[in-house]
């Protein structure tokens, strides 16, 4: 089966060749694997598996947990749409707790909820794994309480490069489409401040509103390495836009910022335009499906005049008329 692009990026060519892919209820494959893992062989299958990828597949967790535990060289465990609930996390966590070289863990679209997040956090708090780089928990029905458990845990993960006891290896966190609200956003803001190697944070569709947006904007402004921040569909207004623009104006390391599907208006567009006069990092800005209007489009035209590295600007569905037409926004005609 074709591996998801995000998995390919994580495991590379060598890992892709050694990927165990289980899709669409292929139970025979897992049964065969279970038998092979238990059979002594000179060149056992477990020494070839670099990634375990299961999508849209109702898993027998006991068998999967054995695969996770026995395939010692597997660096990626990517589980998506597997009907794993909070009680299933207990079984999986036992196997994960013994892995010390796992680089990527995804439980996307498994409704583990806060109980599952807390169980996972408990396991991670005493984890000896020093290699985790990517943790994806999008669409997992997690609230601020569950997010706090995960955030507390990731700050305790050991690393060869840890400073002051803080984890240094984790570079990407994905909490897209949960129910984090302001509480969860504030917990993530602490992670952004303390995880000095965190480069990507996805928190879209979490209802964090301006209170949560302000916390994350402040954290992003104080980070030395956060380069990608997704805050789409979070009921954000010009208040958060100003805080994000202030961070950009201080030349924070953000190269990609997504704030589409919010309630940012012309004033927010003005804040971003002013910030880009001194920013030399941002390359992608997504303001689609907001409330910029024609006045906001004029501010975006000013942004294009001053932005030095911006390569992509998205403004679709913003109520922009003829005054803010693409001709007006073309920097070559200004």
Secondary structure as GFF3:
##gff-version 3
##sequence-region A 1 334
A	DSSP	alpha_helix	5	17	.	.	.	ID=ss1
A	DSSP	beta_strand	19	23	.	.	.	ID=ss2
A	DSSP	alpha_helix	27	38	.	.	.	ID=ss3
A	DSSP	three_ten_helix	45	47	.	.	.	ID=ss4
A	DSSP	beta_strand	51	55	.	.	.	ID=ss5
A	DSSP	alpha_helix	61	70	.	.	.	ID=ss6
A	DSSP	beta_strand	76	80	.	.	.	ID=ss7
A	DSSP	alpha_helix	86	96	.	.	.	ID=ss8
A	DSSP	beta_strand	104	106	.	.	.	ID=ss9
A	DSSP	alpha_helix	113	125	.	.	.	ID=ss10
A	DSSP	beta_strand	134	136	.	.	.	ID=ss11
A	DSSP	alpha_helix	144	154	.	.	.	ID=ss12
A	DSSP	beta_strand	172	174	.	.	.	ID=ss13
A	DSSP	alpha_helix	181	194	.	.	.	ID=ss14
A	DSSP	beta_strand	200	202	.	.	.	ID=ss15
A	DSSP	alpha_helix	209	222	.	.	.	ID=ss16
A	DSSP	beta_strand	228	230	.	.	.	ID=ss17
A	DSSP	alpha_helix	238	249	.	.	.	ID=ss18
A	DSSP	beta_strand	256	258	.	.	.	ID=ss19
A	DSSP	alpha_helix	266	275	.	.	.	ID=ss20
A	DSSP	beta_strand	284	286	.	.	.	ID=ss21
A	DSSP	alpha_helix	293	306	.	.	.	ID=ss22
A	DSSP	beta_strand	312	314	.	.	.	ID=ss23
A	DSSP	alpha_helix	326	329	.	.	.	ID=ss24
A	DSSP	three_ten_helix	331	333	.	.	.	ID=ss25
###
